[in-house]
């Protein structure tokens, strides 16, 4: 598959995955009392509100990407550490759900394709949709597992912060200023891929088996 074809196939599931990931963060925060994302116009399903240009492009080159983080103010929460844990969990959990749904739709599509006697329909509609669903499973698994890494500011670090004792959580959170640099170093040196790609491949094969 050439670059243009890959772009056309990957763009819809990638936009959906990134948008719903960030929307889930904002929605759970809103339900827990934080109106920050809503007031900033980020509690929306419009992909343009959530896309980070560099993070989106990175997905096509290093197979890891990110969206523009939804603003969250934990001071609105009744229990900031615990509620922040649920907000953080919402993003990767949504991607996991999307991966499972995409896999189910893919199996249904295969069954439908076997019963369609029209080659033109298969070639123009069902085949591209097949590749989009395959890409959707992969993309959502990448976003889910990548974001579960306990490296600040990824969602996994927020979840871990909510589980650690308060004093240790504060110390751990202080490393957030270096987190993005650490992620880039791990990504470009290949360490990140060696850590999470076996998990992603296993989950992908499990869902598509």
N, C-alpha and C positions, 0 to 999 in steps of 0.2 A: 504494500500500500504506500503510495507516494505521499509527500508532505501535505499537499492540498487535500487529498482524499482523507487523510488522517485528521486534518483540521476540521473538515466538514462533519466527519463521523464523531469526533471527540467533543466538539464545541457544545452541542446541546446537553449531553449528560454532565459535562464538566460545569457548565453554567448552573444547571439544576443542583448539582451536588454542593457547590460552593454557596449558592444562594440559600438553600434550605439549611445548610450547616449554620450559617450566621443568623438566619431568621430564628432558628431554634434557640440559639443563645439569647437573642433579644426577647423572644416570646416568654421563655421561662423566667428571665429576669423581670419582665413586666408583670407576670403573674405573681411573682414574689414581692412586688411593690416598687420596683425600680423603673421609672418612666424615661430614663435617659435615652435608650435606643429609640423609643417612640417619639420623644421630643426632637431627636436628631434626624427623624425621617428614615431611620434604619429598620423599623419594624415593617418591612415591605418585602414582597416577593419580586421586586424589580431587580434583576441582576446587576444593572448599572450602579445601583446604590452600594453594592457589596464588593465589586471586583477590585482587586489590586492588580494593576497592569503587570508589574514585575512577577508577582506570585502566579498569575495566570500563564504568562509566557514561560516561566520556569517549569511549569508542569510538562510542557512539550519537550523540554531539553534535558532536564534532570529527573523527570518523572515524580517530582514532589512539588507541591504548590500550596498556595494559601490565598485567602480572601482578605479584605480589609476588616479588621476586627470590629465587632459591634461594641460600642461604648457601654460599659457597665459600671455603676457606682454602688459598691457594696454597702455604703452608709445608709442606703434606703432599706436594706434587709433587716429583718428582726434578728436573725442569727447569721451575721455576715459570712463566717467561715463555712458553715454547713450549707447555706443557700448558694454560695459561690460554687461549691462543689457540684450542686445540681445544675447550675447554669453551665458550668464547664462540661459536664457529662452530656448535656443535651446535644451538642454539636456532633461529636463522634458517634453517639448513639443513633442520631438521625441518619448519618452516612451508613451505618451498619444496617439499619432498617431498609434504606434505599437499595443497598447491595442485595439483600434478601429478596425484596420485591422485584428487582430487575431480573434476578435469577429465575424467579417463578414465572414472570412474564416471558422470559426467554424460552422456557420449557413449553409454555402454552403456544408461543409463536412457532416453534418447531413442529408441534402437533398440527397447527393450522396449515403450515406450509406443505406438510405431507399430503394434505387433502385438497390443496389448490391445484387445479389442472391447467392453469394459465401461466405459461413461462414469463409473459410480460409483467404480470403482477408480481411474481417472485423477484424478478430482476430489478424492477423500478421501486418497489415498496418494501417487500418483506426482507430482502437481502440487506439493504441499508439499515433497516430497523433492527435486524439481527445483530449487525456489527455495533450499532449504538447501544444495545442492551448488554452485549459482551463488554464494551468499553465502560458502561455504567457500573457493572459489577466491579471491574478492576479499579476504576477511579474512586468509587466510594470506599472500597477496602483500603486503598492507599491513604485517603483522607482520614478514615477512621483510625487505622493503626498508627499512622504518622502522628496524629494529634494526641494519641494516648501516651506518647513518649513523655516521660517526666522531666522534660527540659523546659525551663521557663523561656518564653511565655506560652508554650503549648498547653492545650487543655489538660493533658496528663499532669502537668505541674500544679494546676489549680485543684485538681482532684486530690493529689497527694498532699497539698497544703491543708485541705480540709480534713485530712485523716491524721496528720502529724500533731504531736503536742504543740501548743501555741508558741512556746519559745523557740522550738526547733523549726516550726513553720515560718517564723519571722526571719530566721537566719537563712533558710532555704530560699525564701522569696527575694532576699537581697541580691541573689545572683541573677535576677531577671535582666539586669542591664547588659549582661554578657551573653544571654541565652541565644539571641539571634545570630551572633557571631559564631557561637559554638555550633549551631545548626548548619550554617553555611560551610564551615570547615568540615564537619562530618559528612555533609552532602557531597562536596567537591573532592574530598579525599576517598570517597567510596565507602567509608566506614558505615554511614547511615544505611546505605543500600544493603550491605552485608548483614546488618542487624535485623532490618525489618522485611527485606524482600522474601526470605524463606517463609515468614509468617504469612505475608500477603499471598504468595503463591499457593501455600497450603490451603488457606481460606478460600481462595479463588477456585482451586480444583475441587474443594469440598462442595461449594455452591453450584458449580457447573457439572458435577458428576451425575 
